[in-house]
Amino acid sequence: MAKRTRRERRFEAEKQKPITPKAAPAETPAVDTASPVMTEVYTPASSRTAQAAPLNNRKTAAVNFAEEYRHEYRELTTILTISAIMFAVMIGLAFVL
């Protein structure tokens, strides 16, 4: 016999639950929509907040990326060399085998 799915088990559980009548909604007080009352006065954002300060106050200096990442360039050339050798070996093995 096949295992029942979650959907089947949930459906059976819902069938076994007793149905309770929903309570009648409480009466809400009538709201006068003809004349809305303003409780707040609108003020534009520019007058509410001060001017935002810049996020980065320090001066920017020119960065020489060739000097900063010299070690990464050597690693990338090594990875490229190894991958080229492995690719050549794969092509060679495809011809031999």
Secondary structure, 3 states (H helix, E strand, C coil): CCCCCHHHHHHHHHHHCCCCCCCCCCCCCCCCCCCCCCCCCCCCHHHHCCCCCCCCCCCCCCCCHHHHCHHHHHHHHHHHHHHHHHHHHHHHHHHHC
